[in-house]
Amino acid sequence: MRARIPASTLKRLEALEQARGQRKVVALFPELMPVDEWGAIASNMQAELKANIKKDCPPEYDKGDLYQIVFLASC
């Protein structure tokens, strides 16, 4: 049996969240960058993946020489 939440309770909760100024994160997208820069990142990550497949261990993308993609929140 599923619990039902009344619509009035949901409306009050939504009003409270808006009053606090909270915003819900809907999705995360990588920041836009030039194609050449994106290609360099992809080739570095591909090289890391290929090297680790031969070693039979998971890739470590967070190493210092690999670029970390910055995700932007969409609210």
HUHU-V693576 format. One record per residue. N is the residue number from 1. PSI is psi in whole degrees, -180 to 180 (* if undefined). NEAR is the number of other ideal C-beta (glycine too) atoms within 8 Angstrom. D_FIRST is the distance of its C-alpha to the first C-alpha in Angstrom with 1 decimal. Layout:
N:PSI:NEAR:D_FIRST ; N:PSI:NEAR:D_FIRST
This chain:
1:129:2:0.0 ; 2:141:3:3.8 ; 3:136:4:6.6 ; 4:135:4:9.3 ; 5:126:6:12.8 ; 6:147:6:15.6 ; 7:-33:6:18.3 ; 8:-36:6:20.9 ; 9:-41:8:19.6 ; 10:-39:9:19.7 ; 11:-41:8:23.2 ; 12:-41:8:24.3 ; 13:-43:8:23.3 ; 14:-41:8:25.1 ; 15:-39:8:28.1 ; 16:-42:8:28.2 ; 17:-39:9:28.3 ; 18:-35:8:31.0 ; 19:-34:6:32.9 ; 20:-19:6:33.0 ; 21:17:5:34.3 ; 22:142:6:31.7 ; 23:138:5:31.4 ; 24:134:6:28.6 ; 25:123:8:29.9 ; 26:-41:5:29.0 ; 27:161:6:31.1 ; 28:131:7:34.0 ; 29:144:7:37.1 ; 30:147:8:40.4 ; 31:149:8:43.3 ; 32:140:3:45.8 ; 33:164:6:49.0 ; 34:152:5:52.0 ; 35:-39:5:51.7 ; 36:-41:6:54.4 ; 37:-42:8:52.6 ; 38:-40:9:49.3 ; 39:-39:8:51.2 ; 40:-42:9:52.7 ; 41:-47:11:49.4 ; 42:-41:8:48.0 ; 43:-37:8:51.1 ; 44:-43:11:51.0 ; 45:-37:11:47.3 ; 46:-40:8:48.2 ; 47:-41:8:51.1 ; 48:-44:13:49.0 ; 49:-45:9:46.5 ; 50:-42:8:49.3 ; 51:-38:8:51.0 ; 52:-23:12:47.9 ; 53:-40:7:47.1 ; 54:-32:6:50.5 ; 55:-9:6:49.8 ; 56:50:5:46.3 ; 57:159:4:44.6 ; 58:149:4:42.2 ; 59:148:7:43.9 ; 60:87:7:44.6 ; 61:-13:8:44.5 ; 62:13:5:44.8 ; 63:159:7:48.4 ; 64:-33:3:51.0 ; 65:-12:4:52.6 ; 66:138:11:49.5 ; 67:138:6:48.4 ; 68:127:6:44.9 ; 69:134:7:43.2 ; 70:125:6:42.2 ; 71:137:8:38.9 ; 72:136:8:38.6 ; 73:139:7:35.5 ; 74:117:8:34.6 ; 75:*:6:32.9
